[in-house]
Amino acid sequence: MTYYVIYDGDCNLCVTFTQILAQFDQGQLFNYARMQDTQTLAHFGITAKECEKGVILLDSHDWGQRWQGSAAIEEIVNLLPLGEAFIATYRCLPGLKWVGDRAYAQIRDRRYEWFGCRTKPHDTPYPVNPSCSLSES
């Protein structure tokens, strides 16, 4: 199964996260598209306004199955080896998920201020190829 990670290709933090994930995963589970790639986003019915809410994770076989923001990060970690145990613990500890959700929102809204904005967008070696994706029918 493959998932599509829609990330902010202008954000240094987002790009670094994506680079680490791509290096670890080697395109086995995740493919990537920048939020600035409006053609790919349009293919999936994702608007620029939706991207303001943060990273998006799509199931490549069911585009209706999607996670966004802190839920997307949780699901990405959950899909990694040993990630399920980490996420289960994270979700069980009282208040930790609430703190994580609030921290994600703060980071998302201040990412350029805190981590900087790239002068050149970053593309991963494992891009989403919409022409190879399942149709929405």
MDTraj code that builds the backbone (N, CA, C; nanometers):
import mdtraj as md
import numpy as np

residues = "MET THR TYR TYR VAL ILE TYR ASP GLY ASP CYS ASN LEU CYS VAL THR PHE THR GLN ILE LEU ALA GLN PHE ASP GLN GLY GLN LEU PHE ASN TYR ALA ARG MET GLN ASP THR GLN THR LEU ALA HIS PHE GLY ILE THR ALA LYS GLU CYS GLU LYS GLY VAL ILE LEU LEU ASP SER HIS ASP TRP GLY GLN ARG TRP GLN GLY SER ALA ALA ILE GLU GLU ILE VAL ASN LEU LEU PRO LEU GLY GLU ALA PHE ILE ALA THR TYR ARG CYS LEU PRO GLY LEU LYS TRP VAL GLY ASP ARG ALA TYR ALA GLN ILE ARG ASP ARG ARG TYR GLU TRP PHE GLY CYS ARG THR LYS PRO HIS ASP THR PRO TYR PRO VAL ASN PRO SER CYS SER LEU SER GLU SER".split()
xyz = np.array([
    [0.0838, -0.1178, 0.0000],
    [0.0000, 0.0000, 0.0000],
    [0.0882, 0.1239, 0.0000],
    [0.0439, 0.2264, -0.0689],
    [0.1186, 0.3505, -0.0783],
    [0.0335, 0.4663, -0.0262],
    [0.1012, 0.5607, 0.0326],
    [0.0368, 0.6815, 0.0828],
    [0.1042, 0.8017, 0.0198],
    [0.0275, 0.9082, 0.0039],
    [0.0805, 1.0313, -0.0519],
    [0.0910, 1.1353, 0.0591],
    [0.2085, 1.1909, 0.0753],
    [0.2329, 1.2970, 0.1717],
    [0.2348, 1.4283, 0.0951],
    [0.1420, 1.5165, 0.1272],
    [0.1364, 1.6491, 0.0666],
    [0.1969, 1.7449, 0.1688],
    [0.3125, 1.8020, 0.1364],
    [0.3893, 1.8820, 0.2318],
    [0.4188, 2.0201, 0.1757],
    [0.4560, 2.1120, 0.2617],
    [0.4911, 2.2477, 0.2210],
    [0.6364, 2.2482, 0.1744],
    [0.6562, 2.2560, 0.0438],
    [0.7901, 2.2536, -0.0146],
    [0.8689, 2.3805, 0.0065],
    [0.8070, 2.4829, 0.0652],
    [0.8773, 2.6080, 0.0948],
    [0.9236, 2.6154, 0.2399],
    [0.8733, 2.5282, 0.3249],
    [0.9015, 2.5314, 0.4685],
    [1.0237, 2.4451, 0.5001],
    [1.1232, 2.5035, 0.5650],
    [1.2444, 2.4288, 0.5992],
    [1.2147, 2.3092, 0.6897],
    [1.1290, 2.3256, 0.7878],
    [1.0950, 2.2146, 0.8770],
    [1.0249, 2.1027, 0.8002],
    [0.9274, 2.1388, 0.7177],
    [0.8517, 2.0396, 0.6409],
    [0.9430, 1.9639, 0.5452],
    [1.0320, 2.0359, 0.4797],
    [1.1249, 1.9733, 0.3855],
    [1.2195, 1.8792, 0.4589],
    [1.2713, 1.9222, 0.5735],
    [1.3622, 1.8365, 0.6504],
    [1.2912, 1.7094, 0.6948],
    [1.1684, 1.7228, 0.7447],
    [1.0899, 1.6051, 0.7837],
    [1.0717, 1.5112, 0.6651],
    [1.0377, 1.5672, 0.5496],
    [1.0145, 1.4874, 0.4302],
    [1.1431, 1.4197, 0.3832],
    [1.2544, 1.4904, 0.3893],
    [1.3824, 1.4314, 0.3500],
    [1.4182, 1.3124, 0.4391],
    [1.4005, 1.3286, 0.5691],
    [1.4308, 1.2196, 0.6628],
    [1.3391, 1.1009, 0.6380],
    [1.2100, 1.1285, 0.6209],
    [1.1135, 1.0218, 0.5957],
    [1.1451, 0.9503, 0.4643],
    [1.1757, 1.0253, 0.3603],
    [1.2078, 0.9653, 0.2301],
    [1.3354, 0.8825, 0.2368],
    [1.4338, 0.9310, 0.3089],
    [1.5592, 0.8576, 0.3226],
    [1.5357, 0.7255, 0.3979],
    [1.4551, 0.7313, 0.4996],
    [1.4241, 0.6119, 0.5791],
    [1.3390, 0.5130, 0.5000],
    [1.2355, 0.5640, 0.4340],
    [1.1359, 0.4803, 0.3673],
    [1.1783, 0.4355, 0.2267],
    [1.2580, 0.5138, 0.1591],
    [1.3049, 0.4825, 0.0234],
    [1.1903, 0.4605, -0.0760],
    [1.0799, 0.5335, -0.0585],
    [0.9692, 0.5247, -0.1522],
    [0.8865, 0.3975, -0.1427],
    [0.9074, 0.3187, -0.0392],
    [0.8327, 0.1937, -0.0238],
    [0.6875, 0.2172, 0.0171],
    [0.6670, 0.3112, 0.1060],
    [0.5337, 0.3353, 0.1614],
    [0.4795, 0.4737, 0.1258],
    [0.5691, 0.5700, 0.1096],
    [0.5271, 0.7080, 0.0890],
    [0.5806, 0.7662, -0.0417],
    [0.4940, 0.8429, -0.1080],
    [0.5328, 0.9287, -0.2189],
    [0.4920, 1.0699, -0.1791],
    [0.5498, 1.1700, -0.2440],
    [0.5383, 1.3064, -0.1944],
    [0.4985, 1.4045, -0.3042],
    [0.4243, 1.5058, -0.2635],
    [0.3910, 1.6171, -0.3519],
    [0.3945, 1.7450, -0.2688],
    [0.4485, 1.8487, -0.3288],
    [0.4518, 1.9788, -0.2620],
    [0.3135, 2.0436, -0.2672],
    [0.2800, 2.1171, -0.1648],
    [0.1545, 2.1915, -0.1632],
    [0.1522, 2.2971, -0.2735],
    [0.2682, 2.3322, -0.3230],
    [0.2779, 2.4323, -0.4280],
    [0.2530, 2.3724, -0.5667],
    [0.2410, 2.2412, -0.5764],
    [0.2157, 2.1730, -0.7038],
    [0.0648, 2.1696, -0.7271],
    [0.0114, 2.2791, -0.7762],
    [-0.1334, 2.2946, -0.7885],
    [-0.1954, 2.1941, -0.8856],
    [-0.1201, 2.1503, -0.9853],
    [-0.1727, 2.0518, -1.0808],
    [-0.1984, 1.9179, -1.0117],
    [-0.1037, 1.8731, -0.9314],
    [-0.1217, 1.7473, -0.8580],
    [-0.2325, 1.7613, -0.7545],
    [-0.2333, 1.8742, -0.6829],
    [-0.3379, 1.8953, -0.5833],
    [-0.4767, 1.8928, -0.6467],
    [-0.4901, 1.9575, -0.7633],
    [-0.6190, 1.9603, -0.8329],
    [-0.6628, 1.8184, -0.8703],
    [-0.5681, 1.7344, -0.9067],
    [-0.5986, 1.5957, -0.9413],
    [-0.6660, 1.5232, -0.8242],
    [-0.6245, 1.5565, -0.7030],
    [-0.6798, 1.4938, -0.5835],
    [-0.7941, 1.5743, -0.5224],
    [-0.8296, 1.6851, -0.5850],
    [-0.9378, 1.7681, -0.5330],
    [-0.9003, 1.8429, -0.4067],
    [-0.7728, 1.8760, -0.3922],
    [-0.7247, 1.9496, -0.2750],
    [-0.7008, 2.0948, -0.3140],
    [-0.7548, 2.1861, -0.2356],
    [-0.7397, 2.3287, -0.2637],
    [-0.6256, 2.3888, -0.1810],
    [-0.5803, 2.5048, -0.2254],
    [-0.4769, 2.5769, -0.1505],
    [-0.5283, 2.6105, -0.0105],
    [-0.6552, 2.6413, 0.0021],
    [-0.7155, 2.6735, 0.1317],
    [-0.7050, 2.5530, 0.2272],
    [-0.7285, 2.4336, 0.1752],
    [-0.7169, 2.3135, 0.2584],
    [-0.5732, 2.2937, 0.3067],
    [-0.4780, 2.3302, 0.2242],
    [-0.3366, 2.3132, 0.2592],
    [-0.2957, 2.4012, 0.3769],
    [-0.3687, 2.5073, 0.4021],
    [-0.3373, 2.5962, 0.5139],
    [-0.3507, 2.5243, 0.6482],
    [-0.4237, 2.4139, 0.6519],
    [-0.4445, 2.3386, 0.7768],
    [-0.3298, 2.2432, 0.8072],
    [-0.2309, 2.2353, 0.7174],
    [-0.1132, 2.1540, 0.7433],
    [-0.0971, 2.0358, 0.6507],
    [0.0037, 1.9564, 0.6802],
    [0.0395, 1.8400, 0.5991],
    [-0.0815, 1.7501, 0.5795],
    [-0.0883, 1.6865, 0.4619],
    [-0.1991, 1.5972, 0.4289],
    [-0.1411, 1.4604, 0.3940],
    [-0.2043, 1.3563, 0.4434],
    [-0.1688, 1.2198, 0.4086],
    [-0.2897, 1.1567, 0.3411],
    [-0.2698, 1.1049, 0.2196],
    [-0.3771, 1.0406, 0.1433],
    [-0.3465, 0.8931, 0.1252],
    [-0.4477, 0.8101, 0.1367],
    [-0.4369, 0.6695, 0.1000],
    [-0.4435, 0.6660, -0.0527],
    [-0.3436, 0.6092, -0.1177],
    [-0.3391, 0.6096, -0.2642],
    [-0.4512, 0.5282, -0.3278],
    [-0.5126, 0.4381, -0.2528],
    [-0.6189, 0.3546, -0.3065],
    [-0.7586, 0.4065, -0.2729],
    [-0.7651, 0.5041, -0.1842],
    [-0.8939, 0.5612, -0.1445],
    [-0.8702, 0.7056, -0.1035],
    [-0.8800, 0.7961, -0.1999],
    [-0.8486, 0.9369, -0.1742],
    [-0.9393, 0.9994, -0.0696],
    [-1.0524, 0.9387, -0.0439],
    [-1.1400, 0.9875, 0.0618],
    [-1.0825, 0.9608, 0.2001],
    [-0.9908, 0.8663, 0.2074],
    [-0.9237, 0.8356, 0.3338],
    [-0.8040, 0.9291, 0.3449],
    [-0.8185, 1.0330, 0.4252],
    [-0.7101, 1.1292, 0.4392],
    [-0.7006, 1.1789, 0.5817],
    [-0.5805, 1.2164, 0.6169],
    [-0.5503, 1.2719, 0.7478],
    [-0.4841, 1.4059, 0.7244],
    [-0.5021, 1.4978, 0.8185],
    [-0.4410, 1.6292, 0.8003],
    [-0.3899, 1.6831, 0.9330],
    [-0.2850, 1.7639, 0.9219],
    [-0.2265, 1.8271, 1.0390],
    [-0.1628, 1.7255, 1.1315],
    [-0.1867, 1.7413, 1.2616],
    [-0.1251, 1.6505, 1.3588],
    [-0.1729, 1.5072, 1.3388],
    [-0.2957, 1.4890, 1.2918],
    [-0.3461, 1.3530, 1.2648],
    [-0.2654, 1.2874, 1.1527],
    [-0.2233, 1.3644, 1.0533],
    [-0.1404, 1.3103, 0.9447],
    [-0.0037, 1.2679, 0.9971],
    [0.0567, 1.3507, 1.0815],
    [0.1871, 1.3166, 1.1386],
    [0.1745, 1.1892, 1.2233],
    [0.0702, 1.1814, 1.3034],
    [0.0476, 1.0617, 1.3853],
    [0.0340, 0.9380, 1.2971],
    [-0.0426, 0.9482, 1.1892],
    [-0.0636, 0.8323, 1.1028],
    [0.0647, 0.7943, 1.0290],
    [0.1439, 0.8917, 0.9880],
    [0.2728, 0.8620, 0.9243],
    [0.3605, 0.7830, 1.0212],
    [0.3721, 0.8314, 1.1436],
    [0.4528, 0.7606, 1.2440],
    [0.3931, 0.6228, 1.2711],
    [0.2625, 0.6147, 1.2799],
    [0.1938, 0.4881, 1.3049],
    [0.2254, 0.3838, 1.1974],
    [0.2436, 0.4265, 1.0736],
    [0.2706, 0.3354, 0.9621],
    [0.4151, 0.2867, 0.9580],
    [0.5037, 0.3545, 1.0290],
    [0.6451, 0.3162, 1.0299],
    [0.6680, 0.1966, 1.1215],
    [0.7751, 0.1212, 1.0968],
    [0.8066, 0.0098, 1.1875],
    [0.8192, 0.0599, 1.3317],
    [0.7568, -0.0090, 1.4221],
    [0.7515, 0.0235, 1.5649],
    [0.6738, 0.1512, 1.5953],
    [0.6231, 0.2164, 1.4932],
    [0.5485, 0.3399, 1.5133],
    [0.4166, 0.3201, 1.5842],
    [0.3539, 0.2080, 1.5592],
    [0.2241, 0.1796, 1.6203],
    [0.2323, 0.1816, 1.7729],
    [0.3381, 0.1231, 1.8286],
    [0.3553, 0.1220, 1.9743],
    [0.3785, 0.2631, 2.0264],
    [0.4580, 0.3405, 1.9548],
    [0.4854, 0.4776, 1.9957],
    [0.3569, 0.5604, 1.9961],
    [0.2791, 0.5512, 1.8882],
    [0.1554, 0.6292, 1.8776],
    [0.0531, 0.5829, 1.9809],
    [0.0437, 0.4542, 2.0058],
    [-0.0495, 0.4040, 2.1078],
    [-0.0148, 0.4625, 2.2441],
    [0.1132, 0.4666, 2.2757],
    [0.1577, 0.5246, 2.4032],
    [0.1272, 0.6735, 2.4074],
    [0.1585, 0.7423, 2.2994],
    [0.1331, 0.8864, 2.2878],
    [-0.0155, 0.9186, 2.3102],
    [-0.1011, 0.8384, 2.2505],
    [-0.2453, 0.8624, 2.2625],
    [-0.3002, 0.8237, 2.3997],
    [-0.2324, 0.7341, 2.4696],
    [-0.2807, 0.6870, 2.6006],
    [-0.2431, 0.7804, 2.7159],
    [-0.1315, 0.8483, 2.7040],
    [-0.0866, 0.9332, 2.8141],
    [-0.1775, 1.0554, 2.8253],
    [-0.2383, 1.0751, 2.9403],
    [-0.3355, 1.1834, 2.9572],
    [-0.2786, 1.3199, 2.9184],
    [-0.3511, 1.3863, 2.8300],
    [-0.3168, 1.5229, 2.7921],
    [-0.2104, 1.5357, 2.6853],
    [-0.1365, 1.4296, 2.6565],
    [-0.0255, 1.4415, 2.5620],
    [-0.0739, 1.4687, 2.4198],
    [-0.1799, 1.4016, 2.3756],
    [-0.2337, 1.4268, 2.2420],
    [-0.2844, 1.5702, 2.2318],
    [-0.3521, 1.6179, 2.3337],
    [-0.4015, 1.7560, 2.3340],
    [-0.2845, 1.8534, 2.3183],
    [-0.1776, 1.8312, 2.3926],
    [-0.0585, 1.9162, 2.3840],
    [0.0030, 1.9052, 2.2448],
    [0.0115, 1.7830, 2.1923],
    [0.0676, 1.7629, 2.0585],
    [-0.0123, 1.8336, 1.9509],
    [-0.1444, 1.8274, 1.9598],
    [-0.2301, 1.8955, 1.8626],
    [-0.2100, 2.0468, 1.8686],
    [-0.2012, 2.1013, 1.9897],
    [-0.1814, 2.2462, 2.0054],
    [-0.0421, 2.2876, 1.9582],
    [0.0573, 2.2047, 1.9890],
    [0.1946, 2.2348, 1.9453],
    [0.2026, 2.2321, 1.7929],
    [0.1381, 2.1340, 1.7310],
    [0.1383, 2.1268, 1.5849],
    [0.0784, 2.2548, 1.5257],
    [-0.0344, 2.2991, 1.5790],
    [-0.1001, 2.4194, 1.5274],
    [-0.0094, 2.5422, 1.5405],
    [0.0597, 2.5542, 1.6531],
    [0.1511, 2.6672, 1.6726],
    [0.2666, 2.6624, 1.5728],
    [0.3241, 2.5451, 1.5557],
    [0.4357, 2.5294, 1.4619],
    [0.3881, 2.5559, 1.3189],
    [0.2741, 2.4989, 1.2819],
    [0.2182, 2.5188, 1.1471],
    [0.1995, 2.6667, 1.1164],
    [0.1451, 2.7394, 1.2118],
    [0.1135, 2.8801, 1.1888],
    [0.2351, 2.9720, 1.1936],
    [0.3476, 2.9237, 1.2472],
    [0.4674, 3.0073, 1.2588],
    [0.5900, 2.9439, 1.1930],
    [0.5667, 2.8457, 1.1087],
    [0.6779, 2.7683, 1.0524],
    [0.7794, 2.8519, 0.9760],
    [0.7366, 2.9493, 0.9005],
    [0.8323, 3.0320, 0.8244],
    [0.9106, 3.1235, 0.9180],
    [0.8410, 3.1755, 1.0169],
    [0.9049, 3.2645, 1.1148],
    [1.0092, 3.1888, 1.1973],
    [0.9755, 3.0683, 1.2405],
    [1.0636, 2.9918, 1.3288],
    [1.1697, 2.9102, 1.2546],
    [1.1352, 2.8565, 1.1380],
    [1.2261, 2.7647, 1.0683],
    [1.2734, 2.8167, 0.9331],
    [1.2134, 2.9238, 0.8859],
    [1.2558, 2.9833, 0.7601],
    [1.1810, 2.9281, 0.6397],
    [1.1927, 3.0045, 0.5332],
    [1.1271, 2.9714, 0.4071],
    [1.2362, 2.9498, 0.3022],
    [1.2237, 2.8449, 0.2266],
    [1.3232, 2.8120, 0.1251],
    [1.3139, 2.9080, 0.0063],
    [1.4264, 2.9343, -0.0549],
    [1.4261, 3.0190, -0.1746],
    [1.3963, 2.9361, -0.2992],
    [1.4203, 2.8054, -0.2894],
    [1.3927, 2.7134, -0.3997],
    [1.3125, 2.5965, -0.3438],
    [1.1959, 2.5642, -0.4026],
    [1.1157, 2.4531, -0.3516],
    [1.1920, 2.3204, -0.3585],
    [1.1618, 2.2337, -0.2655],
    [1.2260, 2.1029, -0.2590],
    [1.1347, 1.9959, -0.3184],
    [1.1901, 1.9133, -0.4057],
    [1.1186, 1.7970, -0.4576],
    [1.1903, 1.6724, -0.4093],
    [1.1148, 1.5706, -0.3729],
    [1.1747, 1.4463, -0.3240],
    [1.2037, 1.3528, -0.4411],
    [1.2876, 1.2527, -0.4176],
    [1.3123, 1.1538, -0.5229],
    [1.1964, 1.0545, -0.5405],
    [1.0924, 1.0690, -0.4603],
    [0.9770, 0.9778, -0.4665],
    [0.8483, 1.0584, -0.4839],
    [0.8314, 1.1203, -0.6003],
    [0.7139, 1.2062, -0.6189],
    [0.5859, 1.1272, -0.6436],
    [0.4744, 1.1891, -0.6107],
    [0.3437, 1.1360, -0.6472],
    [0.3341, 1.1466, -0.7988],
    [0.2851, 1.0427, -0.8612],
    [0.2610, 1.0466, -1.0048],
    [0.1115, 1.0290, -1.0257],
    [0.0378, 1.1405, -1.0359],
    [-0.1086, 1.1310, -1.0438],
    [-0.1581, 1.0473, -1.1617],
    [-0.0823, 1.0428, -1.2702],
    [-0.1275, 0.9654, -1.3848],
    [-0.1279, 0.8157, -1.3568],
    [-0.0520, 0.7732, -1.2539],
    [-0.0497, 0.6311, -1.2170],
    [-0.1466, 0.6000, -1.1054],
    [-0.2133, 0.7012, -1.0520],
    [-0.3052, 0.6822, -0.9407],
    [-0.4357, 0.6240, -0.9883],
    [-0.5068, 0.5639, -0.8957],
    [-0.6403, 0.5125, -0.9275],
    [-0.7329, 0.6289, -0.9566],
    [-0.8278, 0.6076, -1.0430],
    [-0.9280, 0.7121, -1.0670],
    [-1.0224, 0.7137, -0.9484],
    [-1.0962, 0.8234, -0.9376],
    [-1.1857, 0.8394, -0.8224],
    [-1.3191, 0.7696, -0.8419],
    [-1.3363, 0.6985, -0.9500],
    [-1.4659, 0.6334, -0.9732],
    [-1.4835, 0.5100, -0.8901],
])
top = md.Topology()
chain = top.add_chain()
for i, resn in enumerate(residues, 1):
    res = top.add_residue(resn, chain, resSeq=i)
    for name in ("N", "CA", "C"):
        top.add_atom(name, md.element.get_by_symbol(name[0]), res)
traj = md.Trajectory(xyz[None], top)
